[in-house]
Amino acid sequence: MTVWRKSSRSATETACVEIAHLPGGVAVRDSKNRSGPVLAFPARSAASFLARLKRV
């Protein structure tokens, strides 16, 4: 079973993304359309993306 999480900072918001940890990577989806498309990224790509966000 995939466990989806939304940031605690967006608890009252509806236009958010949710993230799920997968074996070897992460998945991202739109919180408004939970049955819609999912983007999956390898762990290395996700880690690189997050590291770049922290530098901005």
PDB file of N, H, CA, C and O in Angstrom:
ATOM      1  N   MET A   1       0.832  -1.183   0.000  1.00  0.00           N
ATOM      2  CA  MET A   1       0.000   0.000   0.000  1.00  0.00           C
ATOM      3  C   MET A   1       0.877   1.247   0.000  1.00  0.00           C
ATOM      4  O   MET A   1       1.836   1.346   0.766  1.00  0.00           O
ATOM      5  N   THR A   2       0.541   2.182  -0.856  1.00  0.00           N
ATOM      6  H   THR A   2      -0.238   2.102  -1.478  1.00  0.00           H
ATOM      7  CA  THR A   2       1.280   3.435  -0.937  1.00  0.00           C
ATOM      8  C   THR A   2       0.696   4.440   0.044  1.00  0.00           C
ATOM      9  O   THR A   2      -0.515   4.659   0.077  1.00  0.00           O
ATOM     10  N   VAL A   3       1.561   5.044   0.836  1.00  0.00           N
ATOM     11  H   VAL A   3       2.545   4.866   0.809  1.00  0.00           H
ATOM     12  CA  VAL A   3       1.131   6.044   1.812  1.00  0.00           C
ATOM     13  C   VAL A   3       1.499   7.424   1.264  1.00  0.00           C
ATOM     14  O   VAL A   3       2.673   7.741   1.074  1.00  0.00           O
ATOM     15  N   TRP A   4       0.475   8.231   1.016  1.00  0.00           N
ATOM     16  H   TRP A   4      -0.479   7.974   1.170  1.00  0.00           H
ATOM     17  CA  TRP A   4       0.664   9.577   0.499  1.00  0.00           C
ATOM     18  C   TRP A   4       0.679  10.578   1.641  1.00  0.00           C
ATOM     19  O   TRP A   4      -0.071  10.445   2.608  1.00  0.00           O
ATOM     20  N   ARG A   5       1.557  11.602   1.520  1.00  0.00           N
ATOM     21  H   ARG A   5       2.167  11.710   0.734  1.00  0.00           H
ATOM     22  CA  ARG A   5       1.659  12.645   2.543  1.00  0.00           C
ATOM     23  C   ARG A   5       1.597  14.015   1.888  1.00  0.00           C
ATOM     24  O   ARG A   5       2.058  14.211   0.764  1.00  0.00           O
ATOM     25  N   LYS A   6       1.023  14.943   2.612  1.00  0.00           N
ATOM     26  H   LYS A   6       0.649  14.783   3.525  1.00  0.00           H
ATOM     27  CA  LYS A   6       0.988  16.338   2.194  1.00  0.00           C
ATOM     28  C   LYS A   6       1.707  17.130   3.283  1.00  0.00           C
ATOM     29  O   LYS A   6       1.650  16.760   4.456  1.00  0.00           O
ATOM     30  N   SER A   7       2.365  18.185   2.917  1.00  0.00           N
ATOM     31  H   SER A   7       2.411  18.486   1.964  1.00  0.00           H
ATOM     32  CA  SER A   7       3.084  18.993   3.898  1.00  0.00           C
ATOM     33  C   SER A   7       2.158  19.473   5.007  1.00  0.00           C
ATOM     34  O   SER A   7       1.017  19.857   4.749  1.00  0.00           O
ATOM     35  N   SER A   8       2.648  19.451   6.226  1.00  0.00           N
ATOM     36  H   SER A   8       3.575  19.140   6.435  1.00  0.00           H
ATOM     37  CA  SER A   8       1.848  19.950   7.351  1.00  0.00           C
ATOM     38  C   SER A   8       1.603  21.452   7.224  1.00  0.00           C
ATOM     39  O   SER A   8       0.664  21.976   7.824  1.00  0.00           O
ATOM     40  N   ARG A   9       2.421  22.137   6.463  1.00  0.00           N
ATOM     41  H   ARG A   9       3.183  21.712   5.975  1.00  0.00           H
ATOM     42  CA  ARG A   9       2.242  23.580   6.253  1.00  0.00           C
ATOM     43  C   ARG A   9       1.091  23.883   5.295  1.00  0.00           C
ATOM     44  O   ARG A   9       0.665  25.033   5.189  1.00  0.00           O
ATOM     45  N   SER A  10       0.592  22.886   4.610  1.00  0.00           N
ATOM     46  H   SER A  10       0.938  21.952   4.696  1.00  0.00           H
ATOM     47  CA  SER A  10      -0.509  23.094   3.676  1.00  0.00           C
ATOM     48  C   SER A  10      -1.783  22.399   4.143  1.00  0.00           C
ATOM     49  O   SER A  10      -2.626  22.030   3.325  1.00  0.00           O
ATOM     50  N   ALA A  11      -1.922  22.222   5.425  1.00  0.00           N
ATOM     51  H   ALA A  11      -1.237  22.521   6.089  1.00  0.00           H
ATOM     52  CA  ALA A  11      -3.064  21.492   5.990  1.00  0.00           C
ATOM     53  C   ALA A  11      -4.408  22.092   5.602  1.00  0.00           C
ATOM     54  O   ALA A  11      -5.377  21.358   5.406  1.00  0.00           O
ATOM     55  N   THR A  12      -4.480  23.403   5.491  1.00  0.00           N
ATOM     56  H   THR A  12      -3.693  23.999   5.650  1.00  0.00           H
ATOM     57  CA  THR A  12      -5.753  24.041   5.160  1.00  0.00           C
ATOM     58  C   THR A  12      -5.893  24.351   3.670  1.00  0.00           C
ATOM     59  O   THR A  12      -6.932  24.851   3.238  1.00  0.00           O
ATOM     60  N   GLU A  13      -4.875  24.062   2.897  1.00  0.00           N
ATOM     61  H   GLU A  13      -4.032  23.655   3.248  1.00  0.00           H
ATOM     62  CA  GLU A  13      -4.891  24.335   1.461  1.00  0.00           C
ATOM     63  C   GLU A  13      -5.395  23.119   0.692  1.00  0.00           C
ATOM     64  O   GLU A  13      -5.276  21.984   1.153  1.00  0.00           O
ATOM     65  N   THR A  14      -5.961  23.373  -0.490  1.00  0.00           N
ATOM     66  H   THR A  14      -6.058  24.295  -0.865  1.00  0.00           H
ATOM     67  CA  THR A  14      -6.424  22.260  -1.322  1.00  0.00           C
ATOM     68  C   THR A  14      -5.611  22.101  -2.596  1.00  0.00           C
ATOM     69  O   THR A  14      -5.638  21.034  -3.209  1.00  0.00           O
ATOM     70  N   ALA A  15      -4.893  23.128  -3.006  1.00  0.00           N
ATOM     71  H   ALA A  15      -4.871  23.995  -2.507  1.00  0.00           H
ATOM     72  CA  ALA A  15      -4.103  23.074  -4.235  1.00  0.00           C
ATOM     73  C   ALA A  15      -2.665  22.710  -3.894  1.00  0.00           C
ATOM     74  O   ALA A  15      -1.779  23.563  -3.933  1.00  0.00           O
ATOM     75  N   CYS A  16      -2.436  21.463  -3.565  1.00  0.00           N
ATOM     76  H   CYS A  16      -3.155  20.769  -3.533  1.00  0.00           H
ATOM     77  CA  CYS A  16      -1.122  21.008  -3.119  1.00  0.00           C
ATOM     78  C   CYS A  16      -0.708  19.756  -3.879  1.00  0.00           C
ATOM     79  O   CYS A  16      -1.487  19.173  -4.633  1.00  0.00           O
ATOM     80  N   VAL A  17       0.506  19.372  -3.663  1.00  0.00           N
ATOM     81  H   VAL A  17       1.139  19.845  -3.050  1.00  0.00           H
ATOM     82  CA  VAL A  17       0.967  18.085  -4.160  1.00  0.00           C
ATOM     83  C   VAL A  17       1.167  17.159  -2.965  1.00  0.00           C
ATOM     84  O   VAL A  17       1.395  17.607  -1.842  1.00  0.00           O
ATOM     85  N   GLU A  18       1.076  15.877  -3.229  1.00  0.00           N
ATOM     86  H   GLU A  18       0.890  15.513  -4.142  1.00  0.00           H
ATOM     87  CA  GLU A  18       1.336  14.864  -2.208  1.00  0.00           C
ATOM     88  C   GLU A  18       2.504  14.024  -2.685  1.00  0.00           C
ATOM     89  O   GLU A  18       2.721  13.872  -3.887  1.00  0.00           O
ATOM     90  N   ILE A  19       3.251  13.485  -1.746  1.00  0.00           N
ATOM     91  H   ILE A  19       3.075  13.609  -0.769  1.00  0.00           H
ATOM     92  CA  ILE A  19       4.419  12.672  -2.064  1.00  0.00           C
ATOM     93  C   ILE A  19       4.306  11.320  -1.364  1.00  0.00           C
ATOM     94  O   ILE A  19       3.768  11.210  -0.262  1.00  0.00           O
ATOM     95  N   ALA A  20       4.819  10.313  -2.026  1.00  0.00           N
ATOM     96  H   ALA A  20       5.256  10.402  -2.922  1.00  0.00           H
ATOM     97  CA  ALA A  20       4.843   8.969  -1.451  1.00  0.00           C
ATOM     98  C   ALA A  20       6.222   8.369  -1.679  1.00  0.00           C
ATOM     99  O   ALA A  20       6.792   8.501  -2.762  1.00  0.00           O
ATOM    100  N   HIS A  21       6.752   7.718  -0.669  1.00  0.00           N
ATOM    101  H   HIS A  21       6.290   7.611   0.211  1.00  0.00           H
ATOM    102  CA  HIS A  21       8.027   7.021  -0.803  1.00  0.00           C
ATOM    103  C   HIS A  21       7.755   5.656  -1.434  1.00  0.00           C
ATOM    104  O   HIS A  21       6.859   4.926  -1.009  1.00  0.00           O
ATOM    105  N   LEU A  22       8.541   5.330  -2.448  1.00  0.00           N
ATOM    106  H   LEU A  22       9.269   5.923  -2.793  1.00  0.00           H
ATOM    107  CA  LEU A  22       8.446   4.054  -3.144  1.00  0.00           C
ATOM    108  C   LEU A  22       9.780   3.328  -3.014  1.00  0.00           C
ATOM    109  O   LEU A  22      10.798   3.957  -2.725  1.00  0.00           O
ATOM    110  N   PRO A  23       9.788   2.036  -3.220  1.00  0.00           N
ATOM    111  CA  PRO A  23      11.076   1.343  -3.243  1.00  0.00           C
ATOM    112  C   PRO A  23      11.951   1.930  -4.365  1.00  0.00           C
ATOM    113  O   PRO A  23      11.622   1.795  -5.543  1.00  0.00           O
ATOM    114  N   GLY A  24      13.026   2.558  -4.007  1.00  0.00           N
ATOM    115  H   GLY A  24      13.294   2.667  -3.050  1.00  0.00           H
ATOM    116  CA  GLY A  24      13.942   3.116  -4.998  1.00  0.00           C
ATOM    117  C   GLY A  24      13.579   4.486  -5.524  1.00  0.00           C
ATOM    118  O   GLY A  24      14.198   4.950  -6.482  1.00  0.00           O
ATOM    119  N   GLY A  25      12.595   5.155  -4.934  1.00  0.00           N
ATOM    120  H   GLY A  25      12.092   4.778  -4.156  1.00  0.00           H
ATOM    121  CA  GLY A  25      12.239   6.474  -5.431  1.00  0.00           C
ATOM    122  C   GLY A  25      11.072   7.103  -4.709  1.00  0.00           C
ATOM    123  O   GLY A  25      10.709   6.705  -3.601  1.00  0.00           O
ATOM    124  N   VAL A  26      10.488   8.102  -5.366  1.00  0.00           N
ATOM    125  H   VAL A  26      10.783   8.424  -6.265  1.00  0.00           H
ATOM    126  CA  VAL A  26       9.333   8.799  -4.814  1.00  0.00           C
ATOM    127  C   VAL A  26       8.303   9.012  -5.917  1.00  0.00           C
ATOM    128  O   VAL A  26       8.629   8.981  -7.104  1.00  0.00           O
ATOM    129  N   ALA A  27       7.056   9.230  -5.507  1.00  0.00           N
ATOM    130  H   ALA A  27       6.791   9.256  -4.543  1.00  0.00           H
ATOM    131  CA  ALA A  27       5.978   9.550  -6.435  1.00  0.00           C
ATOM    132  C   ALA A  27       5.325  10.841  -5.981  1.00  0.00           C
ATOM    133  O   ALA A  27       5.295  11.144  -4.788  1.00  0.00           O
ATOM    134  N   VAL A  28       4.801  11.602  -6.938  1.00  0.00           N
ATOM    135  H   VAL A  28       4.826  11.355  -7.906  1.00  0.00           H
ATOM    136  CA  VAL A  28       4.156  12.877  -6.660  1.00  0.00           C
ATOM    137  C   VAL A  28       2.821  12.900  -7.391  1.00  0.00           C
ATOM    138  O   VAL A  28       2.719  12.441  -8.529  1.00  0.00           O
ATOM    139  N   ARG A  29       1.794  13.438  -6.728  1.00  0.00           N
ATOM    140  H   ARG A  29       1.877  13.811  -5.804  1.00  0.00           H
ATOM    141  CA  ARG A  29       0.478  13.577  -7.374  1.00  0.00           C
ATOM    142  C   ARG A  29      -0.190  14.867  -6.902  1.00  0.00           C
ATOM    143  O   ARG A  29       0.216  15.469  -5.908  1.00  0.00           O
ATOM    144  N   ASP A  30      -1.209  15.269  -7.630  1.00  0.00           N
ATOM    145  H   ASP A  30      -1.539  14.779  -8.437  1.00  0.00           H
ATOM    146  CA  ASP A  30      -2.011  16.445  -7.308  1.00  0.00           C
ATOM    147  C   ASP A  30      -3.020  16.070  -6.233  1.00  0.00           C
ATOM    148  O   ASP A  30      -3.761  15.100  -6.393  1.00  0.00           O
ATOM    149  N   SER A  31      -3.059  16.819  -5.146  1.00  0.00           N
ATOM    150  H   SER A  31      -2.458  17.607  -5.015  1.00  0.00           H
ATOM    151  CA  SER A  31      -3.969  16.478  -4.042  1.00  0.00           C
ATOM    152  C   SER A  31      -5.440  16.662  -4.425  1.00  0.00           C
ATOM    153  O   SER A  31      -6.320  16.076  -3.794  1.00  0.00           O
ATOM    154  N   LYS A  32      -5.714  17.470  -5.452  1.00  0.00           N
ATOM    155  H   LYS A  32      -4.999  17.946  -5.964  1.00  0.00           H
ATOM    156  CA  LYS A  32      -7.092  17.670  -5.886  1.00  0.00           C
ATOM    157  C   LYS A  32      -7.587  16.538  -6.781  1.00  0.00           C
ATOM    158  O   LYS A  32      -8.794  16.355  -6.943  1.00  0.00           O
ATOM    159  N   ASN A  33      -6.665  15.784  -7.359  1.00  0.00           N
ATOM    160  H   ASN A  33      -5.685  15.932  -7.227  1.00  0.00           H
ATOM    161  CA  ASN A  33      -7.024  14.735  -8.317  1.00  0.00           C
ATOM    162  C   ASN A  33      -6.290  13.454  -7.941  1.00  0.00           C
ATOM    163  O   ASN A  33      -5.386  13.022  -8.657  1.00  0.00           O
ATOM    164  N   ARG A  34      -6.662  12.865  -6.855  1.00  0.00           N
ATOM    165  H   ARG A  34      -7.396  13.217  -6.274  1.00  0.00           H
ATOM    166  CA  ARG A  34      -5.940  11.709  -6.312  1.00  0.00           C
ATOM    167  C   ARG A  34      -5.989  10.478  -7.212  1.00  0.00           C
ATOM    168  O   ARG A  34      -5.129   9.604  -7.101  1.00  0.00           O
ATOM    169  N   SER A  35      -6.961  10.394  -8.085  1.00  0.00           N
ATOM    170  H   SER A  35      -7.659  11.104  -8.175  1.00  0.00           H
ATOM    171  CA  SER A  35      -7.011   9.243  -8.998  1.00  0.00           C
ATOM    172  C   SER A  35      -6.381   9.581 -10.347  1.00  0.00           C
ATOM    173  O   SER A  35      -6.408   8.768 -11.271  1.00  0.00           O
ATOM    174  N   GLY A  36      -5.816  10.776 -10.455  1.00  0.00           N
ATOM    175  H   GLY A  36      -5.793  11.436  -9.704  1.00  0.00           H
ATOM    176  CA  GLY A  36      -5.192  11.216 -11.700  1.00  0.00           C
ATOM    177  C   GLY A  36      -3.776  10.683 -11.859  1.00  0.00           C
ATOM    178  O   GLY A  36      -3.368   9.751 -11.166  1.00  0.00           O
ATOM    179  N   PRO A  37      -3.038  11.282 -12.772  1.00  0.00           N
ATOM    180  CA  PRO A  37      -1.674  10.807 -13.059  1.00  0.00           C
ATOM    181  C   PRO A  37      -0.721  10.995 -11.888  1.00  0.00           C
ATOM    182  O   PRO A  37      -0.906  11.875 -11.047  1.00  0.00           O
ATOM    183  N   VAL A  38       0.286  10.161 -11.855  1.00  0.00           N
ATOM    184  H   VAL A  38       0.436   9.446 -12.538  1.00  0.00           H
ATOM    185  CA  VAL A  38       1.327  10.187 -10.826  1.00  0.00           C
ATOM    186  C   VAL A  38       2.673  10.294 -11.523  1.00  0.00           C
ATOM    187  O   VAL A  38       2.930   9.598 -12.504  1.00  0.00           O
ATOM    188  N   LEU A  39       3.525  11.165 -11.014  1.00  0.00           N
ATOM    189  H   LEU A  39       3.315  11.731 -10.217  1.00  0.00           H
ATOM    190  CA  LEU A  39       4.897  11.260 -11.505  1.00  0.00           C
ATOM    191  C   LEU A  39       5.791  10.472 -10.564  1.00  0.00           C
ATOM    192  O   LEU A  39       5.731  10.658  -9.348  1.00  0.00           O
ATOM    193  N   ALA A  40       6.617   9.597 -11.113  1.00  0.00           N
ATOM    194  H   ALA A  40       6.666   9.446 -12.100  1.00  0.00           H
ATOM    195  CA  ALA A  40       7.536   8.793 -10.297  1.00  0.00           C
ATOM    196  C   ALA A  40       8.970   9.163 -10.664  1.00  0.00           C
ATOM    197  O   ALA A  40       9.307   9.314 -11.838  1.00  0.00           O
ATOM    198  N   PHE A  41       9.799   9.305  -9.645  1.00  0.00           N
ATOM    199  H   PHE A  41       9.525   9.182  -8.691  1.00  0.00           H
ATOM    200  CA  PHE A  41      11.191   9.689  -9.838  1.00  0.00           C
ATOM    201  C   PHE A  41      12.111   8.732  -9.099  1.00  0.00           C
ATOM    202  O   PHE A  41      11.797   8.306  -7.988  1.00  0.00           O
ATOM    203  N   PRO A  42      13.250   8.386  -9.705  1.00  0.00           N
ATOM    204  CA  PRO A  42      14.240   7.580  -8.995  1.00  0.00           C
ATOM    205  C   PRO A  42      14.761   8.360  -7.781  1.00  0.00           C
ATOM    206  O   PRO A  42      14.752   9.591  -7.784  1.00  0.00           O
ATOM    207  N   ALA A  43      15.202   7.661  -6.772  1.00  0.00           N
ATOM    208  H   ALA A  43      15.209   6.661  -6.770  1.00  0.00           H
ATOM    209  CA  ALA A  43      15.673   8.291  -5.534  1.00  0.00           C
ATOM    210  C   ALA A  43      16.768   9.321  -5.797  1.00  0.00           C
ATOM    211  O   ALA A  43      16.751  10.398  -5.201  1.00  0.00           O
ATOM    212  N   ARG A  44      17.695   9.019  -6.655  1.00  0.00           N
ATOM    213  H   ARG A  44      17.709   8.144  -7.139  1.00  0.00           H
ATOM    214  CA  ARG A  44      18.806   9.945  -6.931  1.00  0.00           C
ATOM    215  C   ARG A  44      18.301  11.254  -7.537  1.00  0.00           C
ATOM    216  O   ARG A  44      18.768  12.329  -7.163  1.00  0.00           O
ATOM    217  N   SER A  45      17.362  11.170  -8.461  1.00  0.00           N
ATOM    218  H   SER A  45      16.983  10.296  -8.765  1.00  0.00           H
ATOM    219  CA  SER A  45      16.801  12.380  -9.079  1.00  0.00           C
ATOM    220  C   SER A  45      16.036  13.205  -8.061  1.00  0.00           C
ATOM    221  O   SER A  45      16.160  14.430  -8.040  1.00  0.00           O
ATOM    222  N   ALA A  46      15.255  12.562  -7.226  1.00  0.00           N
ATOM    223  H   ALA A  46      15.154  11.567  -7.243  1.00  0.00           H
ATOM    224  CA  ALA A  46      14.484  13.268  -6.204  1.00  0.00           C
ATOM    225  C   ALA A  46      15.414  13.958  -5.211  1.00  0.00           C
ATOM    226  O   ALA A  46      15.164  15.101  -4.828  1.00  0.00           O
ATOM    227  N   ALA A  47      16.474  13.288  -4.793  1.00  0.00           N
ATOM    228  H   ALA A  47      16.677  12.359  -5.104  1.00  0.00           H
ATOM    229  CA  ALA A  47      17.424  13.873  -3.850  1.00  0.00           C
ATOM    230  C   ALA A  47      18.122  15.087  -4.465  1.00  0.00           C
ATOM    231  O   ALA A  47      18.317  16.097  -3.790  1.00  0.00           O
ATOM    232  N   SER A  48      18.492  14.994  -5.722  1.00  0.00           N
ATOM    233  H   SER A  48      18.334  14.173  -6.270  1.00  0.00           H
ATOM    234  CA  SER A  48      19.132  16.114  -6.412  1.00  0.00           C
ATOM    235  C   SER A  48      18.183  17.298  -6.523  1.00  0.00           C
ATOM    236  O   SER A  48      18.588  18.439  -6.302  1.00  0.00           O
ATOM    237  N   PHE A  49      16.931  17.040  -6.861  1.00  0.00           N
ATOM    238  H   PHE A  49      16.602  16.113  -7.041  1.00  0.00           H
ATOM    239  CA  PHE A  49      15.922  18.092  -6.961  1.00  0.00           C
ATOM    240  C   PHE A  49      15.732  18.792  -5.627  1.00  0.00           C
ATOM    241  O   PHE A  49      15.709  20.022  -5.580  1.00  0.00           O
ATOM    242  N   LEU A  50      15.598  18.053  -4.559  1.00  0.00           N
ATOM    243  H   LEU A  50      15.616  17.054  -4.597  1.00  0.00           H
ATOM    244  CA  LEU A  50      15.408  18.639  -3.231  1.00  0.00           C
ATOM    245  C   LEU A  50      16.628  19.441  -2.784  1.00  0.00           C
ATOM    246  O   LEU A  50      16.484  20.493  -2.161  1.00  0.00           O
ATOM    247  N   ALA A  51      17.814  18.956  -3.095  1.00  0.00           N
ATOM    248  H   ALA A  51      17.932  18.102  -3.602  1.00  0.00           H
ATOM    249  CA  ALA A  51      19.027  19.687  -2.738  1.00  0.00           C
ATOM    250  C   ALA A  51      19.074  21.035  -3.454  1.00  0.00           C
ATOM    251  O   ALA A  51      19.479  22.039  -2.867  1.00  0.00           O
ATOM    252  N   ARG A  52      18.660  21.058  -4.720  1.00  0.00           N
ATOM    253  H   ARG A  52      18.331  20.243  -5.197  1.00  0.00           H
ATOM    254  CA  ARG A  52      18.632  22.317  -5.459  1.00  0.00           C
ATOM    255  C   ARG A  52      17.589  23.273  -4.893  1.00  0.00           C
ATOM    256  O   ARG A  52      17.828  24.478  -4.826  1.00  0.00           O
ATOM    257  N   LEU A  53      16.449  22.754  -4.491  1.00  0.00           N
ATOM    258  H   LEU A  53      16.255  21.775  -4.546  1.00  0.00           H
ATOM    259  CA  LEU A  53      15.417  23.609  -3.889  1.00  0.00           C
ATOM    260  C   LEU A  53      15.920  24.278  -2.616  1.00  0.00           C
ATOM    261  O   LEU A  53      15.612  25.442  -2.360  1.00  0.00           O
ATOM    262  N   LYS A  54      16.676  23.559  -1.835  1.00  0.00           N
ATOM    263  H   LYS A  54      16.926  22.613  -2.043  1.00  0.00           H
ATOM    264  CA  LYS A  54      17.183  24.106  -0.577  1.00  0.00           C
ATOM    265  C   LYS A  54      18.178  25.233  -0.807  1.00  0.00           C
ATOM    266  O   LYS A  54      18.351  26.086   0.063  1.00  0.00           O
ATOM    267  N   ARG A  55      18.837  25.251  -1.969  1.00  0.00           N
ATOM    268  H   ARG A  55      18.696  24.558  -2.676  1.00  0.00           H
ATOM    269  CA  ARG A  55      19.803  26.294  -2.284  1.00  0.00           C
ATOM    270  C   ARG A  55      19.147  27.555  -2.815  1.00  0.00           C
ATOM    271  O   ARG A  55      19.792  28.603  -2.872  1.00  0.00           O
ATOM    272  N   VAL A  56      17.896  27.482  -3.202  1.00  0.00           N
ATOM    273  H   VAL A  56      17.373  26.631  -3.156  1.00  0.00           H
ATOM    274  CA  VAL A  56      17.207  28.643  -3.798  1.00  0.00           C
ATOM    275  C   VAL A  56      16.740  29.584  -2.726  1.00  0.00           C
ATOM    276  O   VAL A  56      16.141  30.616  -3.029  1.00  0.00           O
TER     277      VAL A  56
END
